[in-house]
Amino acid sequence: MTSEPSRTYERTWAEIEDMLEQATEKMHQWKAWYDTCKEENDKLGMKEAARNHKALEGVVKTLKWTLGEEGIDDPLD
């Protein structure tokens, strides 16, 4: 039996935009880490960086969609 999540809908647009900025920055950091690992032939590091970068791409797309950014399709498509 699952219960519905309790949502407050109290986030401001500014908070969501700040979260988008943070997620975008972290995504770029993971890309840089991937590039470093690739130069060092660190396959395990590359795998971790790629996984986290890809996950943050989804977060960034979802936040942009939430903010109604033009050109962003439904993140689940």
C-alpha positions in Angstrom: 0.0 0.0 0.0 1.5 3.3 -1.0 0.5 6.7 0.3 0.5 9.9 -1.7 3.4 12.3 -1.0 2.7 15.4 1.0 3.4 18.5 -1.1 3.4 22.1 0.2 3.9 23.9 -3.2 5.9 26.5 -1.3 8.9 26.7 -3.5 9.4 30.1 -5.2 10.5 30.6 -8.7 13.7 32.1 -7.4 14.4 28.9 -5.4 13.8 26.7 -8.5 16.1 29.0 -10.6 18.8 28.7 -7.9 18.5 25.0 -7.9 18.8 25.0 -11.7 22.0 27.1 -11.4 23.4 24.7 -8.8 22.6 21.6 -10.8 24.0 23.1 -14.0 27.3 24.0 -12.2 27.5 20.5 -10.7 26.8 18.9 -14.1 29.7 20.9 -15.6 32.0 19.8 -12.7 31.2 16.2 -13.5 32.0 16.7 -17.2 35.3 18.3 -16.2 36.0 15.3 -13.9 35.2 12.9 -16.7 37.6 14.7 -19.0 40.3 14.5 -16.3 39.7 10.8 -15.7 39.8 10.2 -19.5 43.2 11.8 -19.7 44.4 9.7 -16.8 42.8 6.5 -18.3 40.7 6.1 -15.1 37.9 4.0 -16.4 36.2 3.7 -13.0 36.3 7.5 -12.5 35.0 8.0 -16.1 32.1 5.7 -15.4 31.1 7.5 -12.1 31.5 10.9 -13.8 29.4 9.9 -16.8 26.6 8.5 -14.6 26.4 11.6 -12.5 26.6 13.9 -15.4 23.8 12.1 -17.2 21.6 12.1 -14.1 22.1 15.9 -13.7 21.2 16.4 -17.3 17.8 15.0 -16.4 17.6 17.2 -13.3 18.5 20.3 -15.4 16.0 19.5 -18.1 13.2 18.9 -15.6 13.9 22.2 -13.8 14.0 24.1 -17.1 10.7 22.4 -18.0 9.2 23.4 -14.6 10.2 27.0 -15.2 8.6 26.9 -18.6 11.7 27.5 -20.7 11.0 27.6 -24.4 12.3 24.7 -26.4 12.3 22.2 -23.5 10.1 19.2 -24.2 8.5 17.0 -21.6 11.4 15.5 -19.6 9.8 12.1 -19.8 9.8 12.0 -23.6 
